[in-house]
Amino acid sequence: MIVSAAAAAASDDRPAGRSARPVVSCRGVAKLFSNGTLALQNVDLDIGRHQFLSLLGPSGCGKSTLLRLIAGLGEPSAGLIDWPADREGADHALSFVFQEPTLMPWATAIKNVLLPLKIAGVGGDEARARAADALRLVGLSAFENAYPRELSGGMKMRVSIARALVTKPQVLLMDEPFAALDEITRFKLNNDLLRLWEDSNFTVVFVTHSVFESVFLSERIVVMAARPGRIIEDIDVAAPYPRRDEYRTSPLYNEHCRRASAALERAMAHHAHHG
Amino acid sequence: MTASPLAPAPLSQVAEQDGTAPVFAQERRVLGLPASTWPKLLMPLAVGLVALAAWEAVVRYNEIPHYILPGPLLVAKTMWTDWGTLSGSLWITLSISMAALCVAVVAGVSLAVLFAQSKWVELSFFPYAVILQVTPIVAIAPLIIIWVDDVRLALLICAWIVAFFPILSNTTLGLNSADHNLLNLFQLYKATRFQTLRYLRLPAATPYFLAGLKISGGLSLIGAVVAEFVAGTGGSQSGLAYRILESGYQLRIPRMFAALFMISISGIVIFLCLSYLSHLVLRRWHESAVKREN
C-alpha cells in the first residue's frame, strides 16, 4: 500500500470540507432514551465528502449514540439526519466498525468479509475476488481461511475493517474501533487506516476518546460534552496528508494535541457543572 | 505523552506475516488415536474390569444363587445364548428411540425457529411446552396407549414427549443469543428476516442445539423404555423393557441383567455418537470443542 500519485492528486483537489455539499447533514438532532436520559441535544453537524472527522468526548457524551443514529440504528427523537448527496430513495452505502471485531466465530476470515456481499445478493467469483481484495488491503491475504479464534486482536480488527470496506462504502462509521487494542497495534492500525482513506474516496466518522488518535487521523475534530450530549467545539486539524510517523513527532502535531486537549478539558468542565 | 516514542512498524511487517499461514502442532498418534486419548479410554475400562471381577468374586465366594444376583460371566453367557430374542428387542427399542429423536429434532427446531420470529408466539406457546415437559411420562403413557391404536406409534409419541423439550428449549435460547452487534450489522446491511436466520441466528444456535441433542438422545431411550414398561406389550414385537418384565416374572434374572446391560450400552453409544457429532461440527470455532494450549 504505497501512496500513489493519483491519491496525492486526489487529496489536492479534495473539497474544503464544510463548504462543499455535505454527505451527511444533522439538523437539531436530539435523542431521549426511554429511561429519561437526554443523550443528545440539538446537534447540528455537516460532514463533507471524503472528510476524516473524529467525534471526541468523555464517556457519556453521546458520541456513539450520534454515530448509531447516523448509521440508521435507531431514530432521533427530534431533528433530522439527511443525506443530501443521495438520489431520492437510494440506499446510501455506509459501513460500520464496532469496538469489538464482531466477527462470526463459525466463519473463516474470508467468509466474514463476504457477508455484506452475500446479504446484498452478490455471489460467485466476483464476490470472492472482492473479499480477497479487501483482505489483501488490510494485509491478511495469508489468513483467508483462518477462523477468528486463530487470529490476534489486531488481526480480527483488520478483518472487521476489510468487511466494512468490501462494499465500497461512501461513509465509514467507526465506533472506538481500536480502543481495546494495545498501543503498538493501535498505532499500526491508525497508519493503515489513514493509508486506506488517502487511497480512496470514502468519508470516515471516527468516534474516539483519545486526543492523540483524533489529532493523528482526522482533518476535523468535533468535541462533545455530556449531560446532555452536545457539540461544544469544532476544530480544524490543519496538517497536510499524507501523515506518517514523522507527523507524530512534529511541533504541528503537538500544537494540535494541545488545542484538542484544552477543548476536551472544557468539555469535562461543562460536564462537572451540569453533573 | 506528547509525541509518540513508539514508532509503529511499517506495513511491510504485516506483509511479512503474510508469508506464513498459521501452523497447528500435531500431536503424536498411537494406533491411530492421539496419545493423550489412550489414558482417557483405558482408565475407566480398568475401573470397570476391576468392579466386574469383584462382583464375580463376591457372587462365587458367598455362593449367591443366580436368581438373586447372577455373576457377570453368567450374564455374558446368557446374552450369548439369548442373543436371538434380545437383539430383536434391542432393535425395536432402538428404532423407536431414534425415530422419536428425529421427530424431536424436526419439531423442536421448527418450533424454536417459529418462537424466534416473534416474542408473542414464544410467550404464548412456551408454557405449554413446559407443561408437556414437567408432566411425568409414566402418568400420561397409559392415556396415550389407550388413545393410539398402534402400540409402536404410542411408544414413539411417549419417547418424543420426553426428548423434545431440551431441543426446543436450547435451540430457542441459542436463536436468541446471537451477538447484539452482529444483529445490528445485519440490520445495517438491510438483511431480510430469512437471511438473518440463515446466516446468523441458526449458526449461533448450533452449539446450544447440539447440547440439547446430547441430552435428548439419552432421554429418547429412557422415554421409549418407560413407555414399554407401561404398555407391557407381549409377543415377538416387544422391546428390551418387556424382556426385563418378562424375565422378572419368570425369575430369569441373568437375562434381566443382560437386557438391562444392553439398554445401558445403547444409551452410552447414543451419547458417544452425539458427542462425536457435536465435536465434528464445532471443533474449528467453538470454545467448548477447542483444545486449549494453556
HADDOCK unambig.tbl for C-alpha pairs under 7 A between the chains (distance, minus, plus):
assign (segid A and resid 102 and name CA) (segid B and resid 181 and name CA) 6.49 0.50 0.50
assign (segid A and resid 102 and name CA) (segid B and resid 182 and name CA) 6.13 0.50 0.50
assign (segid A and resid 105 and name CA) (segid B and resid 285 and name CA) 5.83 0.50 0.50
assign (segid A and resid 106 and name CA) (segid B and resid 285 and name CA) 5.29 0.50 0.50
assign (segid A and resid 116 and name CA) (segid B and resid 189 and name CA) 6.48 0.50 0.50
assign (segid A and resid 119 and name CA) (segid B and resid 191 and name CA) 5.72 0.50 0.50
assign (segid A and resid 119 and name CA) (segid B and resid 195 and name CA) 6.91 0.50 0.50
assign (segid A and resid 139 and name CA) (segid B and resid 14 and name CA) 5.88 0.50 0.50
assign (segid A and resid 139 and name CA) (segid B and resid 15 and name CA) 5.98 0.50 0.50
assign (segid A and resid 139 and name CA) (segid B and resid 18 and name CA) 6.96 0.50 0.50
assign (segid A and resid 140 and name CA) (segid B and resid 18 and name CA) 6.32 0.50 0.50
assign (segid A and resid 141 and name CA) (segid B and resid 18 and name CA) 6.26 0.50 0.50
assign (segid A and resid 142 and name CA) (segid B and resid 18 and name CA) 4.85 0.50 0.50
assign (segid A and resid 142 and name CA) (segid B and resid 19 and name CA) 6.54 0.50 0.50
assign (segid A and resid 142 and name CA) (segid B and resid 20 and name CA) 6.82 0.50 0.50
assign (segid A and resid 142 and name CA) (segid B and resid 21 and name CA) 5.62 0.50 0.50
assign (segid A and resid 143 and name CA) (segid B and resid 21 and name CA) 6.32 0.50 0.50
assign (segid A and resid 147 and name CA) (segid B and resid 285 and name CA) 6.63 0.50 0.50
assign (segid A and resid 149 and name CA) (segid B and resid 285 and name CA) 6.75 0.50 0.50
assign (segid A and resid 184 and name CA) (segid B and resid 8 and name CA) 6.17 0.50 0.50
assign (segid A and resid 187 and name CA) (segid B and resid 8 and name CA) 5.66 0.50 0.50
assign (segid A and resid 188 and name CA) (segid B and resid 8 and name CA) 5.38 0.50 0.50
assign (segid A and resid 188 and name CA) (segid B and resid 9 and name CA) 6.50 0.50 0.50
assign (segid A and resid 245 and name CA) (segid B and resid 7 and name CA) 6.60 0.50 0.50
assign (segid A and resid 248 and name CA) (segid B and resid 3 and name CA) 5.65 0.50 0.50
assign (segid A and resid 248 and name CA) (segid B and resid 4 and name CA) 5.74 0.50 0.50
assign (segid A and resid 249 and name CA) (segid B and resid 3 and name CA) 4.92 0.50 0.50
assign (segid A and resid 249 and name CA) (segid B and resid 4 and name CA) 6.19 0.50 0.50
assign (segid A and resid 254 and name CA) (segid B and resid 2 and name CA) 6.41 0.50 0.50
assign (segid A and resid 254 and name CA) (segid B and resid 3 and name CA) 6.70 0.50 0.50
